[in-house]
Amino acid sequence: MAGFGFLASLRQDLHCAARLIAKRPGFSAAIVLTVALGVGANTALFSVVRAVLLRRLGYSDPQLVIVPSACHAPRKLTQIFVRYVQPG
């Protein structure tokens, strides 16, 4: 039965890995920390990409975007401009 041979090989590999971890706990801790930091960084980066690039905008008509801007001149009132940006 080929399936049981695979399980026996897996058991032997896990036993060898546990022995090596017990022999060098400092190195093992460094490896675990490195993998944890890599997974955390990957998760954070994916979360930012998902929030910024992949999710839809929070309003119903994304084709019409309003861009407010202000102009401040010395000793004058601040002027506020609203520009409508349409795709095309």
C-alpha positions in Angstrom: 0.0 0.0 0.0 1.6 3.2 -1.2 -0.4 5.5 1.0 1.0 4.0 4.2 4.6 4.3 2.9 4.0 8.0 2.5 2.7 8.3 6.1 5.7 6.4 7.4 8.0 8.7 5.5 6.2 11.7 6.8 6.4 10.4 10.4 10.1 9.8 10.0 10.7 13.3 8.6 8.7 14.9 11.5 10.7 12.9 14.0 14.0 14.1 12.5 12.8 17.7 12.4 11.7 17.6 16.1 15.2 16.2 17.0 16.9 19.0 15.1 14.7 21.6 16.8 15.5 20.2 20.2 19.3 20.2 19.4 19.4 23.9 18.3 16.6 25.9 20.0 18.2 29.3 19.3 18.4 28.6 15.6 14.9 27.2 15.5 13.5 30.3 17.3 15.2 32.5 14.7 13.7 30.6 11.9 10.2 30.7 13.5 10.6 34.5 14.0 11.7 35.0 10.5 8.8 33.1 9.0 6.4 34.9 11.4 7.7 38.3 10.3 7.5 37.3 6.6 3.9 36.2 7.0 3.0 39.4 8.9 4.6 41.7 6.3 2.9 39.8 3.5 -0.5 40.1 5.2 0.0 43.9 5.9 1.1 44.6 2.3 -1.9 42.6 0.9 -4.3 44.5 3.2 -3.0 47.8 2.0 -3.1 46.8 -1.7 -6.6 45.5 -1.2 -7.8 48.6 0.6 -6.2 51.0 -1.9 -6.4 49.3 -5.3 -8.9 46.4 -5.2 -12.0 47.7 -3.3 -14.7 49.7 -4.9 -15.1 53.4 -4.1 -17.6 54.3 -1.4 -20.0 56.3 -3.6 -22.4 55.4 -6.3 -21.1 57.5 -9.2 -17.3 57.1 -9.4 -17.2 58.6 -12.9 -17.8 62.1 -11.4 -15.1 63.1 -9.0 -15.0 66.5 -7.3 -11.5 67.9 -6.6 -11.5 70.8 -4.1 -8.5 73.1 -4.0 -7.7 76.4 -2.3 -5.7 79.4 -3.3 -4.4 81.8 -0.6 -3.0 85.2 -1.6 -1.5 87.5 1.0 -3.9 90.0 2.5 -6.8 88.6 0.6 -9.5 86.1 1.3 -8.9 82.5 0.5 -10.6 81.4 -2.7 -11.9 77.8 -2.9 -12.2 76.2 -6.3 -14.2 73.1 -7.2 -13.3 71.2 -10.3 -15.3 68.4 -11.7 -13.2 65.6 -13.3 -14.9 63.3 -15.8 -13.2 60.4 -17.4 -12.4 60.7 -21.1 
